[in-house]
Amino acid sequence: MIGMRAATTALAAVGQRSVPLVGRASIPAQVDVVGGGGLAAITIAAFLLSVLLAVFVTYRFARGYLRTRRRPLLFLTLGLLLLAPLPMFLRLAFGNVAWVTATERTVVVTASKLCGLLLVLGVVHR
């Protein structure tokens, strides 16, 4: 019982509570609220606005490519897609999947951004 008391004390020291299960096992129940509900609503609204703007700008580039059929505009559109909206969607999708770790999610999102930057750089330096 001393081990559980020490674990409970350590958890309480960092602002967590433990819920005893069977015997000595415990699961820390962690709820962190920073800034209250208003800040969370503003953060979600800002994220959704940034997703909408990224999709809108990418859509405009795609329409420009379809109108002119110029290859550099196609690469610029693909680069922008890989740079802005796709990483946001990947974060949302992989953040809600249990079998994808945070490291794997970071690698996939970073790889998408890198490919997008390389495409845009290739268009700019042509």
C-alpha positions as CSV (number, residue, x, y, z in Angstrom):
1,M,0.0,0.0,0.0
2,I,3.0,2.3,0.4
3,G,3.7,2.2,-3.3
4,M,0.1,3.3,-4.1
5,R,0.2,6.1,-1.6
6,A,3.5,7.3,-3.0
7,A,2.1,7.2,-6.6
8,T,-1.0,9.0,-5.5
9,T,1.1,11.7,-3.7
10,A,3.3,12.1,-6.8
11,L,0.2,12.4,-9.1
12,A,-1.4,14.9,-6.8
13,A,1.8,17.0,-6.8
14,V,1.5,17.5,-10.6
15,G,-2.3,18.1,-10.5
16,Q,-3.6,14.7,-11.3
17,R,-5.8,12.3,-9.4
18,S,-5.6,8.6,-9.4
19,V,-8.5,6.2,-9.7
20,P,-7.8,2.9,-7.9
21,L,-8.7,-0.2,-9.9
22,V,-7.9,-3.6,-8.5
23,G,-5.4,-3.9,-5.7
24,R,-2.5,-1.5,-6.1
25,A,-3.1,-0.5,-9.7
26,S,-4.2,3.0,-10.5
27,I,-4.9,5.0,-13.6
28,P,-4.2,8.7,-13.6
29,A,-7.2,10.7,-14.7
30,Q,-5.8,13.9,-16.3
31,V,-7.9,16.8,-17.3
32,D,-6.1,20.0,-18.2
33,V,-8.1,23.2,-18.8
34,V,-6.2,26.3,-19.8
35,G,-8.0,29.5,-20.4
36,G,-11.5,28.1,-20.1
37,G,-14.2,27.4,-22.7
38,G,-13.9,30.8,-24.5
39,L,-10.3,30.2,-25.5
40,A,-11.1,26.7,-26.7
41,A,-13.9,28.0,-28.9
42,I,-11.7,30.8,-30.3
43,T,-9.0,28.2,-31.1
44,I,-11.4,25.9,-32.8
45,A,-12.9,28.7,-34.8
46,A,-9.4,30.0,-35.9
47,F,-8.4,26.4,-36.9
48,L,-11.5,26.0,-39.0
49,L,-11.1,29.4,-40.6
50,S,-7.5,28.6,-41.5
51,V,-8.6,25.3,-43.1
52,L,-11.3,27.1,-45.1
53,L,-8.9,29.7,-46.3
54,A,-6.2,27.2,-47.3
55,V,-8.8,25.1,-49.2
56,F,-10.2,28.3,-50.9
57,V,-6.7,29.5,-52.0
58,T,-5.9,26.0,-53.3
59,Y,-9.2,25.9,-55.1
60,R,-8.5,29.2,-56.8
61,F,-5.1,28.0,-57.9
62,A,-6.7,24.8,-59.3
63,R,-9.3,26.9,-61.2
64,G,-6.4,29.0,-62.6
65,Y,-4.6,25.9,-63.8
66,L,-7.8,24.5,-65.4
67,R,-8.3,27.8,-67.2
68,T,-4.8,28.2,-68.5
69,R,-3.4,24.6,-68.5
70,R,0.0,25.9,-67.7
71,R,2.2,23.2,-66.0
72,P,3.9,25.6,-63.5
73,L,0.5,26.6,-62.2
74,L,-0.3,22.9,-61.7
75,F,2.9,22.3,-59.7
76,L,2.2,25.4,-57.7
77,T,-1.3,24.2,-56.9
78,L,0.0,20.7,-55.9
79,G,2.7,22.4,-53.8
80,L,0.2,24.6,-52.0
81,L,-2.1,21.6,-51.4
82,L,0.7,19.7,-49.8
83,L,1.8,22.7,-47.8
84,A,-1.3,24.0,-46.3
85,P,-4.7,22.1,-46.3
86,L,-3.3,18.5,-46.5
87,P,-1.2,18.8,-43.3
88,M,-4.2,20.2,-41.5
89,F,-6.4,17.3,-42.6
90,L,-3.7,14.8,-41.8
91,R,-3.4,16.2,-38.3
92,L,-7.1,15.9,-37.8
93,A,-7.3,12.4,-39.3
94,F,-4.3,10.9,-37.6
95,G,-5.0,12.6,-34.3
96,N,-8.2,10.6,-34.0
97,V,-6.7,7.2,-35.0
98,A,-5.4,5.1,-32.1
99,W,-2.8,3.1,-34.1
100,V,-0.9,6.2,-35.3
101,T,1.6,7.5,-32.8
102,A,2.4,11.2,-32.3
103,T,5.8,10.7,-33.9
104,E,4.4,9.0,-37.0
105,R,1.8,11.8,-37.3
106,T,4.5,14.4,-37.1
107,V,6.7,12.6,-39.7
108,V,3.8,12.3,-42.2
109,V,2.7,16.0,-41.7
110,T,6.3,17.2,-42.0
111,A,6.9,15.1,-45.1
112,S,3.8,16.6,-46.7
113,K,5.0,20.1,-46.0
114,L,8.5,19.3,-47.2
115,C,7.2,18.0,-50.5
116,G,5.0,21.0,-50.9
117,L,7.8,23.4,-50.3
118,L,10.0,21.5,-52.8
119,L,7.3,21.8,-55.5
120,V,6.8,25.5,-54.9
121,L,10.6,26.0,-54.8
122,G,10.9,24.1,-58.1
123,V,8.3,26.4,-59.7
124,V,9.9,29.6,-58.4
125,H,13.4,28.6,-59.6
126,R,12.4,27.6,-63.1
